[in-house]
Amino acid sequence: MGKAMSETRASQEGASPLRMLQHYEQVTRNVFRSCRFFGISGTQFYIWLQRYRGCGKAGLRDRHRGPRLSPFRTPPHLEALVLQVRRER
């Protein structure tokens, strides 16, 4: 890989979704070219585009990826019993 190519790739890795969408709107107006330039999939591009259109810049922030509630969480009544036993010992 040449020096110019590695510099281009390094500058792209720090690209934010907003920068990528601006590149699409102002430079290429082509989804394929923008995705190729930034090294992302078309699916990811459309996810960001939908979020941006729905919520603006706030929609492009990182989101919590885990479940809101864990399906394997200990039931509250058992958790209370365990904590009570720990306090007593």
MDAnalysis code that builds the backbone (N, CA, C; Angstrom):
import MDAnalysis as mda
import numpy as np

u = mda.Universe.empty(267, n_residues=89, atom_resindex=np.repeat(np.arange(89), 3), trajectory=True)
u.add_TopologyAttr("name", ["N", "CA", "C"] * 89)
u.add_TopologyAttr("resid", np.arange(1, 90))
u.add_TopologyAttr("resname", ["MET", "GLY", "LYS", "ALA", "MET", "SER", "GLU", "THR", "ARG", "ALA", "SER", "GLN", "GLU", "GLY", "ALA", "SER", "PRO", "LEU", "ARG", "MET", "LEU", "GLN", "HIS", "TYR", "GLU", "GLN", "VAL", "THR", "ARG", "ASN", "VAL", "PHE", "ARG", "SER", "CYS", "ARG", "PHE", "PHE", "GLY", "ILE", "SER", "GLY", "THR", "GLN", "PHE", "TYR", "ILE", "TRP", "LEU", "GLN", "ARG", "TYR", "ARG", "GLY", "CYS", "GLY", "LYS", "ALA", "GLY", "LEU", "ARG", "ASP", "ARG", "HIS", "ARG", "GLY", "PRO", "ARG", "LEU", "SER", "PRO", "PHE", "ARG", "THR", "PRO", "PRO", "HIS", "LEU", "GLU", "ALA", "LEU", "VAL", "LEU", "GLN", "VAL", "ARG", "ARG", "GLU", "ARG"])
u.atoms.positions = np.array([
    [0.855, -1.178, 0.000],
    [0.000, 0.000, 0.000],
    [0.895, 1.232, 0.000],
    [0.632, 2.163, -0.892],
    [1.444, 3.356, -1.009],
    [1.182, 4.344, 0.102],
    [2.072, 5.335, 0.195],
    [1.951, 6.339, 1.255],
    [0.663, 7.144, 1.124],
    [0.334, 7.553, -0.088],
    [-0.878, 8.345, -0.298],
    [-2.118, 7.546, 0.069],
    [-2.118, 6.260, -0.266],
    [-3.263, 5.408, 0.050],
    [-3.405, 5.233, 1.559],
    [-2.289, 5.031, 2.272],
    [-2.378, 4.852, 3.722],
    [-2.816, 6.137, 4.413],
    [-2.387, 7.301, 3.909],
    [-2.824, 8.574, 4.484],
    [-4.316, 8.788, 4.267],
    [-4.788, 8.416, 3.072],
    [-6.217, 8.551, 2.777],
    [-7.020, 7.648, 3.684],
    [-6.598, 6.397, 3.852],
    [-7.313, 5.445, 4.683],
    [-7.308, 5.893, 6.142],
    [-6.194, 6.445, 6.615],
    [-6.109, 6.919, 7.996],
    [-7.054, 8.086, 8.242],
    [-7.183, 8.957, 7.263],
    [-8.081, 10.094, 7.441],
    [-9.534, 9.647, 7.406],
    [-9.822, 8.572, 6.706],
    [-11.191, 8.079, 6.605],
    [-11.627, 7.350, 7.864],
    [-10.690, 6.693, 8.553],
    [-11.050, 5.900, 9.727],
    [-11.644, 6.752, 10.837],
    [-11.266, 7.995, 10.935],
    [-11.804, 8.872, 11.957],
    [-13.055, 9.601, 11.520],
    [-13.610, 9.197, 10.402],
    [-14.760, 9.899, 9.847],
    [-16.006, 9.653, 10.690],
    [-16.731, 10.707, 10.913],
    [-17.978, 10.590, 11.648],
    [-19.112, 10.359, 10.660],
    [-20.238, 9.846, 11.154],
    [-21.380, 9.673, 10.253],
    [-21.813, 11.000, 9.613],
    [-21.720, 12.092, 10.364],
    [-22.115, 13.389, 9.815],
    [-21.207, 13.777, 8.652],
    [-19.912, 13.573, 8.830],
    [-18.966, 13.895, 7.758],
    [-19.249, 13.051, 6.521],
    [-19.574, 11.780, 6.725],
    [-19.861, 10.898, 5.613],
    [-21.134, 11.331, 4.887],
    [-22.161, 11.717, 5.631],
    [-23.401, 12.177, 5.002],
    [-23.195, 13.501, 4.267],
    [-22.377, 14.375, 4.826],
    [-22.077, 15.641, 4.147],
    [-21.318, 15.382, 2.850],
    [-20.395, 14.426, 2.871],
    [-19.650, 14.061, 1.668],
    [-20.619, 13.563, 0.603],
    [-21.564, 12.739, 1.010],
    [-22.569, 12.235, 0.074],
    [-23.387, 13.377, -0.531],
    [-23.864, 14.298, 0.316],
    [-24.735, 15.370, -0.153],
    [-24.005, 16.426, -0.975],
    [-22.764, 16.749, -0.607],
    [-22.065, 17.865, -1.223],
    [-21.087, 17.467, -2.325],
    [-20.557, 16.254, -2.258],
    [-19.501, 15.887, -3.207],
    [-19.995, 14.894, -4.254],
    [-20.415, 13.716, -3.824],
    [-20.678, 12.660, -4.806],
    [-22.131, 12.527, -5.226],
    [-23.040, 12.713, -4.308],
    [-24.464, 12.440, -4.543],
    [-24.652, 11.012, -5.045],
    [-23.741, 10.125, -4.623],
    [-23.762, 8.727, -5.028],
    [-23.458, 7.877, -3.795],
    [-24.423, 7.056, -3.389],
    [-24.278, 6.247, -2.176],
    [-23.108, 5.289, -2.302],
    [-23.004, 4.594, -3.423],
    [-21.940, 3.619, -3.612],
    [-20.555, 4.254, -3.475],
    [-20.345, 5.380, -4.118],
    [-19.032, 6.041, -4.063],
    [-18.708, 6.532, -2.655],
    [-19.685, 7.093, -1.976],
    [-19.452, 7.576, -0.611],
    [-19.134, 6.418, 0.328],
    [-19.876, 5.329, 0.194],
    [-19.624, 4.161, 1.041],
    [-18.242, 3.578, 0.765],
    [-17.881, 3.519, -0.478],
    [-16.566, 2.991, -0.840],
    [-15.454, 3.897, -0.308],
    [-15.635, 5.200, -0.417],
    [-14.629, 6.154, 0.046],
    [-14.410, 6.033, 1.554],
    [-15.504, 5.868, 2.313],
    [-15.397, 5.803, 3.770],
    [-15.264, 4.377, 4.297],
    [-15.374, 3.395, 3.434],
    [-15.185, 2.010, 3.837],
    [-16.303, 1.471, 4.708],
    [-17.536, 1.827, 4.411],
    [-18.676, 1.311, 5.168],
    [-19.639, 0.608, 4.216],
    [-20.579, -0.118, 4.775],
    [-21.556, -0.816, 3.943],
    [-22.715, 0.117, 3.600],
    [-23.419, -0.233, 2.551],
    [-24.599, 0.539, 2.169],
    [-25.678, 0.471, 3.244],
    [-25.769, -0.673, 3.914],
    [-26.743, -0.827, 4.995],
    [-26.481, 0.176, 6.097],
    [-25.214, 0.301, 6.500],
    [-24.865, 1.250, 7.561],
    [-25.140, 2.682, 7.106],
    [-24.859, 2.973, 5.855],
    [-25.129, 4.306, 5.319],
    [-26.603, 4.658, 5.470],
    [-27.477, 3.748, 5.080],
    [-28.914, 4.030, 5.129],
    [-29.438, 4.101, 6.565],
    [-28.811, 3.360, 7.484],
    [-29.184, 3.484, 8.903],
    [-28.885, 4.897, 9.377],
    [-27.677, 5.370, 9.078],
    [-27.297, 6.727, 9.490],
    [-28.157, 7.780, 8.804],
    [-28.451, 7.587, 7.529],
    [-29.266, 8.545, 6.789],
    [-30.673, 8.635, 7.396],
    [-31.242, 7.499, 7.731],
    [-32.580, 7.484, 8.333],
    [-32.574, 8.174, 9.697],
    [-31.557, 7.892, 10.508],
    [-31.451, 8.545, 11.820],
    [-31.264, 10.055, 11.668],
    [-30.443, 10.461, 10.712],
    [-30.172, 11.880, 10.500],
    [-31.431, 12.612, 10.052],
    [-32.171, 12.004, 9.158],
    [-33.402, 12.636, 8.676],
    [-34.464, 12.701, 9.769],
    [-34.481, 11.718, 10.660],
    [-35.482, 11.686, 11.718],
    [-35.161, 12.566, 12.910],
    [-33.883, 12.601, 13.302],
    [-33.505, 13.299, 14.546],
    [-32.416, 14.342, 14.373],
    [-31.907, 14.533, 13.173],
    [-30.818, 15.488, 12.967],
    [-29.510, 14.954, 13.529],
    [-28.640, 15.857, 13.973],
    [-27.336, 15.450, 14.496],
    [-27.459, 14.544, 15.714],
    [-28.495, 14.742, 16.511],
    [-28.679, 13.924, 17.716],
    [-28.872, 12.455, 17.362],
    [-29.415, 12.159, 16.207],
    [-29.638, 10.783, 15.799],
    [-28.365, 10.042, 15.435],
    [-27.265, 10.760, 15.236],
    [-26.007, 10.139, 14.829],
    [-25.101, 9.786, 16.003],
    [-25.500, 10.164, 17.217],
    [-24.689, 9.815, 18.387],
    [-24.731, 8.314, 18.634],
    [-23.680, 7.797, 19.291],
    [-23.649, 6.382, 19.642],
    [-24.798, 6.066, 20.580],
    [-25.341, 4.891, 20.403],
    [-26.444, 4.448, 21.232],
    [-26.008, 3.248, 22.055],
    [-26.691, 3.045, 23.169],
    [-26.422, 1.888, 24.003],
    [-26.811, 0.639, 23.215],
    [-25.943, -0.337, 23.149],
    [-26.188, -1.501, 22.303],
    [-26.755, -2.697, 23.054],
    [-26.685, -2.665, 24.367],
    [-27.166, -3.798, 25.139],
    [-28.667, -3.769, 25.337],
    [-29.214, -4.858, 25.843],
    [-30.650, -4.872, 26.106],
    [-30.990, -3.970, 27.282],
    [-32.187, -3.426, 27.281],
    [-32.613, -2.572, 28.396],
    [-32.759, -3.386, 29.664],
    [-33.282, -4.565, 29.530],
    [-33.409, -5.484, 30.661],
    [-32.764, -6.804, 30.277],
    [-31.962, -7.337, 31.174],
    [-31.317, -8.605, 30.906],
    [-32.316, -9.740, 31.114],
    [-32.425, -10.646, 30.166],
    [-33.362, -11.756, 30.334],
    [-32.916, -12.752, 31.405],
    [-31.641, -12.692, 31.804],
    [-31.112, -13.632, 32.789],
    [-30.901, -12.986, 34.153],
    [-31.485, -11.835, 34.361],
    [-31.310, -11.131, 35.620],
    [-31.957, -11.917, 36.767],
    [-31.283, -11.887, 37.932],
    [-31.829, -12.538, 39.116],
    [-33.080, -11.795, 39.557],
    [-34.144, -12.525, 39.850],
    [-35.375, -11.852, 40.289],
    [-35.125, -10.988, 41.528],
    [-35.811, -9.849, 41.633],
    [-35.571, -8.912, 42.730],
    [-35.718, -9.525, 44.121],
    [-36.669, -10.447, 44.305],
    [-36.843, -11.027, 45.646],
    [-35.657, -11.907, 46.030],
    [-35.046, -12.626, 45.067],
    [-33.852, -13.421, 45.362],
    [-32.639, -12.517, 45.583],
    [-32.550, -11.454, 44.832],
    [-31.459, -10.498, 45.007],
    [-31.496, -9.894, 46.408],
    [-32.687, -9.558, 46.882],
    [-32.841, -9.002, 48.224],
    [-32.418, -10.016, 49.280],
    [-32.763, -11.297, 49.090],
    [-32.361, -12.340, 50.034],
    [-30.839, -12.490, 50.084],
    [-30.204, -12.488, 48.928],
    [-28.741, -12.618, 48.867],
    [-28.080, -11.452, 49.584],
    [-28.557, -10.244, 49.344],
    [-27.986, -9.066, 50.005],
    [-28.200, -9.120, 51.516],
    [-29.338, -9.627, 51.936],
    [-29.621, -9.731, 53.371],
    [-28.647, -10.731, 54.023],
    [-28.417, -11.858, 53.379],
    [-27.485, -12.879, 53.909],
    [-26.074, -12.305, 53.967],
    [-25.681, -11.549, 52.976],
    [-24.341, -10.934, 52.987],
    [-24.185, -9.959, 54.146],
    [-25.215, -9.184, 54.420],
    [-25.140, -8.229, 55.527],
    [-25.053, -8.951, 56.869],
    [-25.742, -10.059, 57.009],
    [-25.764, -10.785, 58.269],
    [-24.465, -11.509, 58.545],
    [-23.739, -11.893, 57.537],
    [-22.492, -12.652, 57.747],
    [-21.320, -11.779, 57.695],
])
